[in-house]
Amino acid sequence: MAGGWSRDGAVNEQIEASIADELARLKSRRGPVGESALVCVECEEEIPEARRVAIPGVKLCIDCQQERDGTFKARSGINRRGSKDSQLK
């Protein structure tokens, strides 16, 4: 049951859209694919074989990957759907 000016099911649609957006974002960050590099693309150090086997498609050595993972990436707090209800996440 929707109240006010929204139609029935609008809140549920917004929640489902937010979930779909988050799943798409997580899938895009899933990780490397393809053939692993023999040397790191940033520092040109050799990537250990165990790492290449464990993570297919890896392009960075452990040190460079840790440095990249430690970098803070802020997500926008903008309410793209223009409703208080879309800020439930």
N, CA, C and O atoms as CSV, one atom per row, in Angstrom:
chain,resi,resn,atom,element,x,y,z
A,1,MET,N,N,0.837,-1.171,0.000
A,1,MET,CA,C,0.000,0.000,0.000
A,1,MET,C,C,0.885,1.238,0.000
A,1,MET,O,O,1.696,1.427,0.907
A,2,ALA,N,N,0.735,2.058,-0.987
A,2,ALA,CA,C,1.488,3.302,-1.071
A,2,ALA,C,C,0.645,4.430,-0.512
A,2,ALA,O,O,-0.585,4.384,-0.557
A,3,GLY,N,N,1.299,5.416,0.002
A,3,GLY,CA,C,0.565,6.555,0.543
A,3,GLY,C,C,0.967,7.820,-0.168
A,3,GLY,O,O,1.965,7.852,-0.889
A,4,GLY,N,N,0.196,8.854,0.035
A,4,GLY,CA,C,0.537,10.132,-0.572
A,4,GLY,C,C,0.357,10.125,-2.078
A,4,GLY,O,O,-0.668,9.678,-2.592
A,5,TRP,N,N,1.368,10.627,-2.781
A,5,TRP,CA,C,1.282,10.789,-4.232
A,5,TRP,C,C,1.841,9.608,-5.014
A,5,TRP,O,O,1.749,9.589,-6.242
A,6,SER,N,N,2.411,8.634,-4.338
A,6,SER,CA,C,3.012,7.511,-5.063
A,6,SER,C,C,1.977,6.431,-5.354
A,6,SER,O,O,0.994,6.282,-4.628
A,7,ARG,N,N,2.211,5.691,-6.411
A,7,ARG,CA,C,1.287,4.621,-6.780
A,7,ARG,C,C,1.615,3.369,-5.993
A,7,ARG,O,O,2.690,3.270,-5.402
A,8,ASP,N,N,0.708,2.418,-5.980
A,8,ASP,CA,C,0.927,1.165,-5.272
A,8,ASP,C,C,2.155,0.445,-5.829
A,8,ASP,O,O,2.318,0.343,-7.045
A,9,GLY,N,N,3.005,-0.046,-4.956
A,9,GLY,CA,C,4.189,-0.786,-5.366
A,9,GLY,C,C,5.399,0.072,-5.672
A,9,GLY,O,O,6.465,-0.464,-5.975
A,10,ALA,N,N,5.268,1.402,-5.601
A,10,ALA,CA,C,6.384,2.290,-5.956
A,10,ALA,C,C,7.565,2.124,-5.005
A,10,ALA,O,O,8.716,2.107,-5.439
A,11,VAL,N,N,7.287,2.004,-3.732
A,11,VAL,CA,C,8.362,1.858,-2.746
A,11,VAL,C,C,9.096,0.537,-2.974
A,11,VAL,O,O,10.325,0.484,-2.941
A,12,ASN,N,N,8.333,-0.518,-3.203
A,12,ASN,CA,C,8.944,-1.822,-3.450
A,12,ASN,C,C,9.801,-1.794,-4.719
A,12,ASN,O,O,10.881,-2.385,-4.752
A,13,GLU,N,N,9.327,-1.113,-5.756
A,13,GLU,CA,C,10.112,-0.994,-6.994
A,13,GLU,C,C,11.415,-0.247,-6.750
A,13,GLU,O,O,12.445,-0.606,-7.320
A,14,GLN,N,N,11.389,0.779,-5.915
A,14,GLN,CA,C,12.596,1.538,-5.611
A,14,GLN,C,C,13.594,0.676,-4.841
A,14,GLN,O,O,14.797,0.728,-5.097
A,15,ILE,N,N,13.088,-0.114,-3.899
A,15,ILE,CA,C,13.968,-1.000,-3.135
A,15,ILE,C,C,14.596,-2.034,-4.060
A,15,ILE,O,O,15.799,-2.286,-3.985
A,16,GLU,N,N,13.793,-2.632,-4.926
A,16,GLU,CA,C,14.318,-3.618,-5.874
A,16,GLU,C,C,15.330,-2.996,-6.824
A,16,GLU,O,O,16.329,-3.631,-7.162
A,17,ALA,N,N,15.088,-1.760,-7.263
A,17,ALA,CA,C,16.037,-1.073,-8.145
A,17,ALA,C,C,17.351,-0.807,-7.423
A,17,ALA,O,O,18.423,-0.930,-8.014
A,18,SER,N,N,17.270,-0.440,-6.137
A,18,SER,CA,C,18.490,-0.197,-5.354
A,18,SER,C,C,19.291,-1.484,-5.203
A,18,SER,O,O,20.518,-1.471,-5.306
A,19,ILE,N,N,18.605,-2.589,-4.960
A,19,ILE,CA,C,19.276,-3.877,-4.834
A,19,ILE,C,C,19.929,-4.271,-6.154
A,19,ILE,O,O,21.064,-4.747,-6.172
A,20,ALA,N,N,19.207,-4.073,-7.261
A,20,ALA,CA,C,19.758,-4.400,-8.584
A,20,ALA,C,C,20.986,-3.551,-8.892
A,20,ALA,O,O,21.960,-4.054,-9.452
A,21,ASP,N,N,20.949,-2.270,-8.531
A,21,ASP,CA,C,22.100,-1.386,-8.739
A,21,ASP,C,C,23.311,-1.872,-7.953
A,21,ASP,O,O,24.425,-1.902,-8.476
A,22,GLU,N,N,23.093,-2.250,-6.700
A,22,GLU,CA,C,24.197,-2.705,-5.862
A,22,GLU,C,C,24.771,-4.030,-6.370
A,22,GLU,O,O,25.987,-4.222,-6.366
A,23,LEU,N,N,23.904,-4.937,-6.804
A,23,LEU,CA,C,24.391,-6.204,-7.362
A,23,LEU,C,C,25.206,-5.977,-8.625
A,23,LEU,O,O,26.234,-6.623,-8.826
A,24,ALA,N,N,24.755,-5.060,-9.478
A,24,ALA,CA,C,25.505,-4.741,-10.699
A,24,ALA,C,C,26.870,-4.150,-10.353
A,24,ALA,O,O,27.867,-4.462,-11.003
A,25,ARG,N,N,26.913,-3.289,-9.323
A,25,ARG,CA,C,28.188,-2.696,-8.906
A,25,ARG,C,C,29.136,-3.774,-8.388
A,25,ARG,O,O,30.326,-3.762,-8.701
A,26,LEU,N,N,28.608,-4.701,-7.599
A,26,LEU,CA,C,29.451,-5.770,-7.067
A,26,LEU,C,C,29.937,-6.705,-8.166
A,26,LEU,O,O,31.087,-7.145,-8.135
A,27,LYS,N,N,29.082,-7.017,-9.135
A,27,LYS,CA,C,29.486,-7.885,-10.237
A,27,LYS,C,C,30.557,-7.232,-11.093
A,27,LYS,O,O,31.427,-7.918,-11.627
A,28,SER,N,N,30.502,-5.899,-11.230
A,28,SER,CA,C,31.507,-5.205,-12.032
A,28,SER,C,C,32.869,-5.218,-11.347
A,28,SER,O,O,33.899,-5.069,-12.004
A,29,ARG,N,N,32.876,-5.394,-10.033
A,29,ARG,CA,C,34.133,-5.437,-9.276
A,29,ARG,C,C,34.563,-6.862,-8.988
A,29,ARG,O,O,35.460,-7.094,-8.177
A,30,ARG,N,N,33.928,-7.814,-9.646
A,30,ARG,CA,C,34.154,-9.231,-9.353
A,30,ARG,C,C,35.629,-9.600,-9.426
A,30,ARG,O,O,36.098,-10.392,-8.608
A,31,GLY,N,N,36.354,-9.065,-10.357
A,31,GLY,CA,C,37.773,-9.361,-10.402
A,31,GLY,C,C,38.276,-9.575,-11.812
A,31,GLY,O,O,37.521,-9.480,-12.780
A,32,PRO,N,N,39.545,-9.862,-11.913
A,32,PRO,CA,C,40.159,-10.027,-13.220
A,32,PRO,C,C,39.677,-11.287,-13.940
A,32,PRO,O,O,39.308,-12.282,-13.317
A,33,VAL,N,N,39.692,-11.210,-15.244
A,33,VAL,CA,C,39.352,-12.364,-16.074
A,33,VAL,C,C,40.398,-12.478,-17.172
A,33,VAL,O,O,41.116,-11.518,-17.452
A,34,GLY,N,N,40.484,-13.626,-17.781
A,34,GLY,CA,C,41.438,-13.824,-18.859
A,34,GLY,C,C,42.728,-14.439,-18.352
A,34,GLY,O,O,42.765,-15.080,-17.301
A,35,GLU,N,N,43.784,-14.228,-19.123
A,35,GLU,CA,C,45.079,-14.815,-18.794
A,35,GLU,C,C,45.833,-13.937,-17.810
A,35,GLU,O,O,45.832,-12.712,-17.935
A,36,SER,N,N,46.473,-14.560,-16.838
A,36,SER,CA,C,47.245,-13.827,-15.836
A,36,SER,C,C,48.540,-13.288,-16.446
A,36,SER,O,O,49.127,-13.890,-17.345
A,37,ALA,N,N,48.957,-12.150,-15.932
A,37,ALA,CA,C,50.233,-11.574,-16.350
A,37,ALA,C,C,51.362,-12.259,-15.588
A,37,ALA,O,O,51.179,-12.685,-14.447
A,38,LEU,N,N,52.510,-12.362,-16.212
A,38,LEU,CA,C,53.674,-12.945,-15.538
A,38,LEU,C,C,54.352,-11.934,-14.629
A,38,LEU,O,O,54.939,-12.298,-13.610
A,39,VAL,N,N,54.270,-10.658,-15.003
A,39,VAL,CA,C,54.843,-9.590,-14.190
A,39,VAL,C,C,53.763,-8.549,-13.909
A,39,VAL,O,O,52.825,-8.394,-14.690
A,40,CYS,N,N,53.898,-7.845,-12.804
A,40,CYS,CA,C,52.949,-6.821,-12.389
A,40,CYS,C,C,52.936,-5.685,-13.412
A,40,CYS,O,O,53.994,-5.243,-13.860
A,41,VAL,N,N,51.759,-5.216,-13.779
A,41,VAL,CA,C,51.654,-4.149,-14.770
A,41,VAL,C,C,52.036,-2.789,-14.197
A,41,VAL,O,O,52.238,-1.841,-14.955
A,42,GLU,N,N,52.138,-2.675,-12.874
A,42,GLU,CA,C,52.511,-1.394,-12.269
A,42,GLU,C,C,53.985,-1.320,-11.909
A,42,GLU,O,O,54.658,-0.349,-12.255
A,43,CYS,N,N,54.499,-2.340,-11.214
A,43,CYS,CA,C,55.890,-2.270,-10.743
A,43,CYS,C,C,56.826,-3.215,-11.489
A,43,CYS,O,O,58.037,-3.176,-11.272
A,44,GLU,N,N,56.297,-4.048,-12.349
A,44,GLU,CA,C,57.047,-4.991,-13.176
A,44,GLU,C,C,57.798,-6.064,-12.380
A,44,GLU,O,O,58.764,-6.647,-12.874
A,45,GLU,N,N,57.347,-6.321,-11.140
A,45,GLU,CA,C,57.878,-7.438,-10.354
A,45,GLU,C,C,57.175,-8.714,-10.806
A,45,GLU,O,O,56.041,-8.669,-11.282
A,46,GLU,N,N,57.845,-9.840,-10.656
A,46,GLU,CA,C,57.244,-11.119,-11.036
A,46,GLU,C,C,56.071,-11.447,-10.113
A,46,GLU,O,O,56.158,-11.261,-8.899
A,47,ILE,N,N,54.980,-11.932,-10.692
A,47,ILE,CA,C,53.824,-12.376,-9.919
A,47,ILE,C,C,54.017,-13.862,-9.632
A,47,ILE,O,O,54.201,-14.641,-10.567
A,48,PRO,N,N,53.981,-14.277,-8.363
A,48,PRO,CA,C,54.197,-15.687,-8.025
A,48,PRO,C,C,53.170,-16.599,-8.712
A,48,PRO,O,O,52.011,-16.227,-8.898
A,49,GLU,N,N,53.623,-17.785,-9.077
A,49,GLU,CA,C,52.752,-18.728,-9.782
A,49,GLU,C,C,51.522,-19.092,-8.952
A,49,GLU,O,O,50.429,-19.251,-9.495
A,50,ALA,N,N,51.699,-19.223,-7.644
A,50,ALA,CA,C,50.559,-19.569,-6.784
A,50,ALA,C,C,49.458,-18.513,-6.878
A,50,ALA,O,O,48.272,-18.844,-6.880
A,51,ARG,N,N,49.854,-17.245,-6.954
A,51,ARG,CA,C,48.864,-16.159,-7.089
A,51,ARG,C,C,48.187,-16.214,-8.449
A,51,ARG,O,O,46.977,-16.009,-8.548
A,52,ARG,N,N,48.949,-16.486,-9.493
A,52,ARG,CA,C,48.375,-16.567,-10.843
A,52,ARG,C,C,47.383,-17.715,-10.959
A,52,ARG,O,O,46.376,-17.605,-11.658
A,53,VAL,N,N,47.671,-18.821,-10.267
A,53,VAL,CA,C,46.763,-19.974,-10.296
A,53,VAL,C,C,45.513,-19.692,-9.463
A,53,VAL,O,O,44.401,-20.028,-9.867
A,54,ALA,N,N,45.706,-19.069,-8.294
A,54,ALA,CA,C,44.590,-18.807,-7.384
A,54,ALA,C,C,43.623,-17.768,-7.928
A,54,ALA,O,O,42.418,-17.857,-7.695
A,55,ILE,N,N,44.149,-16.772,-8.658
A,55,ILE,CA,C,43.310,-15.690,-9.187
A,55,ILE,C,C,43.548,-15.588,-10.695
A,55,ILE,O,O,44.423,-14.839,-11.129
A,56,PRO,N,N,42.787,-16.325,-11.492
A,56,PRO,CA,C,42.969,-16.260,-12.948
A,56,PRO,C,C,42.756,-14.836,-13.462
A,56,PRO,O,O,41.781,-14.176,-13.102
A,57,GLY,N,N,43.657,-14.381,-14.288
A,57,GLY,CA,C,43.549,-13.045,-14.870
A,57,GLY,C,C,44.201,-11.954,-14.055
A,57,GLY,O,O,44.047,-10.775,-14.372
A,58,VAL,N,N,44.930,-12.320,-13.002
A,58,VAL,CA,C,45.552,-11.319,-12.137
A,58,VAL,C,C,46.598,-10.523,-12.921
A,58,VAL,O,O,47.348,-11.082,-13.721
A,59,LYS,N,N,46.637,-9.220,-12.679
A,59,LYS,CA,C,47.574,-8.334,-13.377
A,59,LYS,C,C,48.509,-7.590,-12.433
A,59,LYS,O,O,49.462,-6.951,-12.878
A,60,LEU,N,N,48.238,-7.669,-11.113
A,60,LEU,CA,C,49.027,-6.932,-10.123
A,60,LEU,C,C,49.666,-7.882,-9.118
A,60,LEU,O,O,49.098,-8.922,-8.784
A,61,CYS,N,N,50.855,-7.514,-8.637
A,61,CYS,CA,C,51.485,-8.282,-7.563
A,61,CYS,C,C,50.734,-7.994,-6.257
A,61,CYS,O,O,49.870,-7.119,-6.208
A,62,ILE,N,N,51.070,-8.729,-5.219
A,62,ILE,CA,C,50.363,-8.587,-3.953
A,62,ILE,C,C,50.515,-7.180,-3.381
A,62,ILE,O,O,49.536,-6.596,-2.915
A,63,ASP,N,N,51.727,-6.628,-3.409
A,63,ASP,CA,C,51.961,-5.295,-2.840
A,63,ASP,C,C,51.149,-4.225,-3.570
A,63,ASP,O,O,50.512,-3.389,-2.929
A,64,CYS,N,N,51.166,-4.242,-4.903
A,64,CYS,CA,C,50.420,-3.246,-5.675
A,64,CYS,C,C,48.919,-3.408,-5.476
A,64,CYS,O,O,48.194,-2.415,-5.424
A,65,GLN,N,N,48.441,-4.655,-5.365
A,65,GLN,CA,C,47.016,-4.892,-5.141
A,65,GLN,C,C,46.595,-4.381,-3.767
A,65,GLN,O,O,45.523,-3.792,-3.629
A,66,GLN,N,N,47.427,-4.599,-2.751
A,66,GLN,CA,C,47.107,-4.110,-1.410
A,66,GLN,C,C,47.065,-2.586,-1.389
A,66,GLN,O,O,46.206,-1.990,-0.738
A,67,GLU,N,N,47.993,-1.962,-2.102
A,67,GLU,CA,C,48.006,-0.501,-2.171
A,67,GLU,C,C,46.741,0.011,-2.853
A,67,GLU,O,O,46.133,0.979,-2.396
A,68,ARG,N,N,46.346,-0.640,-3.945
A,68,ARG,CA,C,45.143,-0.236,-4.665
A,68,ARG,C,C,43.893,-0.463,-3.824
A,68,ARG,O,O,42.989,0.372,-3.828
A,69,ASP,N,N,43.827,-1.585,-3.098
A,69,ASP,CA,C,42.669,-1.879,-2.253
A,69,ASP,C,C,42.552,-0.903,-1.090
A,69,ASP,O,O,41.451,-0.634,-0.610
A,70,GLY,N,N,43.672,-0.380,-0.642
A,70,GLY,CA,C,43.663,0.557,0.472
A,70,GLY,C,C,43.203,1.950,0.091
A,70,GLY,O,O,42.926,2.767,0.969
A,71,THR,N,N,43.117,2.236,-1.190
A,71,THR,CA,C,42.691,3.549,-1.645
A,71,THR,C,C,41.193,3.703,-1.441
A,71,THR,O,O,40.410,2.872,-1.900
A,72,PHE,N,N,40.792,4.771,-0.751
A,72,PHE,CA,C,39.380,5.010,-0.468
A,72,PHE,C,C,38.697,5.577,-1.713
A,72,PHE,O,O,39.173,6.533,-2.324
A,73,LYS,N,N,37.577,4.966,-2.067
A,73,LYS,CA,C,36.777,5.450,-3.186
A,73,LYS,C,C,35.393,5.789,-2.666
A,73,LYS,O,O,34.592,4.902,-2.373
A,74,ALA,N,N,35.123,7.071,-2.555
A,74,ALA,CA,C,33.834,7.506,-2.012
A,74,ALA,C,C,32.723,7.265,-3.016
A,74,ALA,O,O,32.885,7.478,-4.217
A,75,ARG,N,N,31.600,6.819,-2.498
A,75,ARG,CA,C,30.408,6.657,-3.331
A,75,ARG,C,C,29.526,7.865,-3.112
A,75,ARG,O,O,29.436,8.384,-1.999
A,76,SER,N,N,28.882,8.310,-4.159
A,76,SER,CA,C,28.044,9.494,-4.040
A,76,SER,C,C,26.842,9.214,-3.163
A,76,SER,O,O,26.311,8.103,-3.153
A,77,GLY,N,N,26.423,10.213,-2.436
A,77,GLY,CA,C,25.252,10.095,-1.589
A,77,GLY,C,C,24.036,10.721,-2.234
A,77,GLY,O,O,23.081,11.089,-1.549
A,78,ILE,N,N,24.068,10.843,-3.541
A,78,ILE,CA,C,22.982,11.505,-4.249
A,78,ILE,C,C,21.792,10.565,-4.354
A,78,ILE,O,O,21.941,9.383,-4.663
A,79,ASN,N,N,20.635,11.096,-4.099
A,79,ASN,CA,C,19.400,10.346,-4.225
A,79,ASN,C,C,18.941,10.459,-5.677
A,79,ASN,O,O,18.276,11.426,-6.049
A,80,ARG,N,N,19.298,9.473,-6.492
A,80,ARG,CA,C,19.029,9.549,-7.927
A,80,ARG,C,C,17.561,9.410,-8.263
A,80,ARG,O,O,17.132,9.844,-9.332
A,81,ARG,N,N,16.785,8.819,-7.385
A,81,ARG,CA,C,15.377,8.591,-7.712
A,81,ARG,C,C,14.460,9.672,-7.151
A,81,ARG,O,O,13.243,9.607,-7.326
A,82,GLY,N,N,15.032,10.656,-6.486
A,82,GLY,CA,C,14.262,11.821,-6.045
A,82,GLY,C,C,13.225,11.520,-4.983
A,82,GLY,O,O,12.182,12.172,-4.959
A,83,SER,N,N,13.465,10.569,-4.111
A,83,SER,CA,C,12.487,10.230,-3.089
A,83,SER,C,C,13.205,9.832,-1.810
A,83,SER,O,O,14.289,9.250,-1.853
A,84,LYS,N,N,12.610,10.143,-0.696
A,84,LYS,CA,C,13.178,9.733,0.582
A,84,LYS,C,C,13.266,8.205,0.668
A,84,LYS,O,O,14.199,7.662,1.260
A,85,ASP,N,N,12.295,7.530,0.078
A,85,ASP,CA,C,12.237,6.075,0.164
A,85,ASP,C,C,13.429,5.389,-0.489
A,85,ASP,O,O,13.784,4.274,-0.107
A,86,SER,N,N,14.050,6.042,-1.468
A,86,SER,CA,C,15.181,5.408,-2.137
A,86,SER,C,C,16.457,5.501,-1.308
A,86,SER,O,O,17.491,4.965,-1.705
A,87,GLN,N,N,16.396,6.168,-0.177
A,87,GLN,CA,C,17.561,6.283,0.693
A,87,GLN,C,C,17.534,5.253,1.811
A,87,GLN,O,O,18.187,5.432,2.840
A,88,LEU,N,N,16.789,4.186,1.618
A,88,LEU,CA,C,16.688,3.153,2.640
A,88,LEU,C,C,17.960,2.349,2.800
A,88,LEU,O,O,18.155,1.723,3.842
A,89,LYS,N,N,18.839,2.343,1.797
A,89,LYS,CA,C,20.048,1.541,1.915
A,89,LYS,C,C,21.102,2.212,2.727
A,89,LYS,O,O,22.183,1.655,2.916
